[in-house]
């Protein structure tokens, strides 16, 4: 697109006269130019260039003032088209002026955030006999045999347990699969139950389910597809509650740094109880139980939002800044601190977990409500 054509499009958009096709062209052109200029710095060394940029900045300020709203708002992960067009005007016009003069590009500071990659398939298996296996490093195939059971790595992100003839004597040995910060893994238990474990999570379970119940213990977050056994309930214990099922699909979010435990039911039925059994709730598909220090309550759930993490996406809906950054910190293995007050600022939208940290933070900062300073693996959030 030529410079004059681009200027005409920007003028039409700012006057609300652009067609859908023209808005689409602006968006595509913005994506192309923003990728080119993101890590480049151009010197502003002429009066005419400074005057032009000053004028455009003045237009942006006027737009922002006219679109001021209440303090609490849910902001989408993509800025409104008007802001895109205005920012694009600065990027593109400055780019053309400086490119025509063949100015040299100045190298900026080290881009730490782009070097912080997303998490991946990581887990440690700690067997009841004291043996530990790094599931990230080992090849697929049979890993070990212990008692009447065996463990095999089925694929890069999955380990499976198989039982033989159950042993009736001696104490039952418990295994633990630990998924670190920045990790994700799937385990298939000996009864056929499938469990997906999110970052900074662990599952404690027996090699064989020999008793009248199938008991496991969860820390962090796990999505369960429980194999149906009518006479043998499956019980998931966390520090604050237990979930009892026969055969169903559900998600439990029980991170220690969250102020609630959330159990979301996709199919079947589950009973959620506090450890002292003073409170309980029976869930139907599409419902979620929210347990806080004060109460246990049942609400309609956004099921897709609750389980989108197993599909490789962050999914936010009216989610406050600190909750968003806790999820991001677990996945990218970063430390987060805050400068300023973020009360009332919420996010809504989806972000692929395959992006590097820089790409993810850029999507959040485009809202205009937050900015980020990255030094090593430390991220400072600023208004």
N, C-alpha and C positions, 0 to 999 in steps of 0.2 A: 504494500500500500504506500502511495506517495504521501509526502508530508502535508501537502495542501488538502488531499482527500481526507486524511486523518483529522485535520483541524475542522473541516466541515462537519464530519461525523460527531466530533466532540461538541461543537456548537449546537447541533441539532439535539443531541442528547440532553445538554444542560437546559434547553428550552422545551424539553418533553415532546419533541417532534420526531424522534428517531423511531423507525419501524423495528419490528422484531428481528428482521434479518440484519439490520444495521447494528442493533444491540449485540447480536451474535458475533458480528465482525469485530466489534470493539473488544468483546471478551476474548476472542481467539488472539487478537493482536496483543492484548494485555499479557496473556499467558506467554506469548513468544518473547516480548520485550522484557518482561519481569525476570524471565530466566536468564536473559543476556546481561542485565544490569545488576543483578542481585549482589554480586561480589566485586563490583567495579566502582571506583571512585573517580569522578571527573572534576577538574578544577574549575571553579567559577571565576573567570578572570576578565570578564568584560562587563561594562555597564549595561549593555543591552540585554545580555543574558540574565543578569541579576534582576533587572527591571521586569523581565518577562516572568521569571519564577516568582517574584514578589507578588505580581498581579494574580497569578494562578493560586498561590497560597492564600491570598486575600479572598478569592472566590470560595476556596475550601472552607475557610473559617466561617464565611457567611452561611454556607450550606449546613455546617455542623450546628450553628446557632439556631437555624430554622427548624432543625430536626431534633432539638433537645426534648427529652421525655422524662418520665418519672424516674426516681433513683433505682427502683427495683425493676429489672427487666430481664427477659430471657433472650439472649443474643444467639443468632445462628452462627455456625462456623464459617460462613461466607459473608463478606460485607455486602451492603446494598449496592445496587448498580450505580447509584449516583456517586458514591465514594470511589468505586472502581474507576469510573470515568474521570474523576478529578485527579486521582493519584496517577492514572495513566497519562493524563495531560502533562504532568510534571516529568514523568519518566521519559516519555517519548520525545517531547519537544527538546528537553535538555540533551537527550541522546543524539538527536539529529544535529543540533548546534555543535556539539562537541565532536561528533564523528566527522562532520564536514571539515573541521579544522585539523583533523588528524592528530588529536591530542593523545599522548601516551596514557595508558591506564596505570593508575597507582595501585600497588598491592595493599590490601587491607590487613587487619589483624588476623591471627589464626582463627579459623572457623571451627571452634570446638564442637558445636552442636552437630554439624554434619558428619563428624567422625564417630558419634555415639550411635551405634547401630541398634535396631530393634532386638528384642529377645528372641529366643528360639527353643528348640527341643533340648531341654536339660533336666536331668534328674539323677538322684542317687538312691539306690536300693539298699537298704540295711536289713539283712536277714536276721531272723531270730537266733541263728547260731553264731552271730557275731560278725559274719562276713559282710563286706560292703562292696557294691558294684557300681561303677560309674556308667550309667546307662547312656550317657552322651558319647562315650568313647568306644564302647564295645560294639562289635559287629552283630548283625542279625543272626539269629539261630539260638539254640539251647544255651542258656547261661549257666545253670546249676541245677542240681537235684538235692533235695533235703527231705529226709523222712520219706513220706509217701508222695511228696509233691515235687514239682519241677517248675522252673521259670524260664521263659524264652522271650527274646526280643523279636517281635514280629516285624516291625518296621522302625524307621528312625525315631518315631515319637510314640511308640507303644510297646508295653511289656505285658505278657500274658502268663497267668498261673494255671496249672492243671493239677488236680488231685488224683491220687490213686485209691488204694484201700486205706480208709481212715484209721489212724492209730487210736486205740481206745485207752491206752495207759500213758501216764506222764503228763506234765503240764503242757498246755498248748503254746507253741511258740508264735510270737507276733512279729510281723515284718513291717517295715516303714518305708514308704517311698516319699522322698523329699524333693520338692521342686523349688529351686532357689529363686531369688529375685531375678527377673529377666528370663524365666523359664516357662515351659508348658509341657505337659506329658499326659499320656493316656495309659490306664492300667485296666486289664481284664482280670477280674477275680476268678477264683476257682469255681464259683457257682455260675459263671457266665455274665455276671454284672459288669457293666462298663462304667468307668469313672474317668472323667477329664479333670485334671488338676491345673489350676491357674498359677500364676507367679506367686512365690512366697507362700506356698501351701504344702501340706503333707497329709498322708493317709496312713493310718495304722490299721492292720488287718491280719487275720490268721491265714496260714497256708491252706487249711481246710476248715470249713464250717461244720463242726461236728456236733454242736449242741442244739437246743431247741430254737435258738435264735441266730441270726447272722449279724454280728456286731462289728462295726468299724468306727474309727474315730477320725474326725476331720479337723484340721486347722487351716484357716484361709478360705479358699473358695473351690468348690467342686461341683460338677454337673454329673448326675447319676442316671443311668438307665438300668434299673434293677430287674434282674431275672426273676420271673414269677415263681414262687413256691408257696402255695396256699397254706401249708402247715408250718412254715418257717419264716416268720417276719424278718425283714431287713431293717436294722436300726443304725442310724447315723448319729453319733454323739459329737457334740462340740462342747466347749467350756461352759456354755450358757443354756444349752437346750439339747433335746434329742428329737429325732424325726423317725417315725415308725411307718413302714410301708410293707406291702406284700409283693407288688410288682408295678413299677411306675417310672415316670421320667420327671425329675425335679432338679432344681439348682439350690445350693446353700452357699450364701456369702457370710462368712463368720470370721473376718479378719479382726485381729485384736485391736488395731488402730482405728476401727470404725465404731461409731456410737450405737450401732444396731446390728442385729443378726437378721438376715432376710432369707426366707425360704420361699421359692417360687415353684408352683406346680404346673407342669405341662399336661400330664395325663394321669389317669388313675386317681388315687386318693392318698393323702398322708395325714398323720396326726403329729402335731408339734406340741412338745411338752417341755416345761422348765424342769431342771433337775429335781426340785423338791415336789414336782407334780402338783403344785398349787395352781398353775395355769396351764391350759391346753387349748388347742384349736384344731378342728378338722377342716382341711382344705379341699376345695373343688378345683378342677382344671381352670387355669386362668386367674387364680387367686394367689396372693402372697401373704405370708405371716411375717409381721415386723415385731421383733423382740427388742425392747430397750430395757434400761435399768428400772423403768417404772411400770411397764405394761407389755402385754402380748396382744396384738391387734391384727385383724384380717382386712385386706384391701384388694380391689381389682388390680391386676398386674399388667404391665407391659412385658409380655413374655419374651418378645424378640430382644428387647433391651437387656433383659436379665441374662440371656444365653448367647448374645452376639459375640462374646469373647471367645467361644469355642470355634466360631467361624472366622476368627482373625480380625475382629473389628472392635474399636471402642464405640460405644453407643451411649450418648448422653441425652437426657430429657429433663429440662429444668434442674440441672445438676450444678451445685455450687462449685466455685473455683477450687476450693481445697479438696473436695471429693474427686474432682477431675484430675488434679495433680497427684493425688495419692495413687490413682490407677496408673497414671503415666510413669510415676516414680518406680512402681513395682516392675513395670515392663522394661524400662530402660536402665534400671539400676542407677538411679541418680538421687542426690539429696536436694530437697526443695526448702527454701526459706522465703519469707514474705516481707515486703516493705510497703506499708500503707494498709488501708481498710478496703476490703472487697465485699463488704456486706451488701447483699442484694444483687450481686452479679452472678448470673447463671448462664449455663451453656446448653445448647441443644444441637444434635447432629451426630454424624458418624465419621470416624477416621480409621483408615486401614492401619492395622498394627504392623504392617510390613514397611512402613515409612521410617526413615531415620528420625532422630530426635529433632533435628532442625526443621524438617518438613512438618512434623506434628506441631511444634511450637509456633511455626509461621501461620498455620491454619487458625490457631487460637488467637494469635496477636492481630490477625486481620480484622477481628471484630472491633478493635480500637479500645477495648476495655482493659486489656492487660498487655504488658510488655515483659520481655525476658532478658536477663543477663546471664550468660553461660560461661563459667570458668571451670575447666576440667569437667568433673561430673557433678558440679554444684550449679543449681539453677536458682536465681533470685527472681521472684515474681513482683512486678511493679505496676502501679496503675497508669 
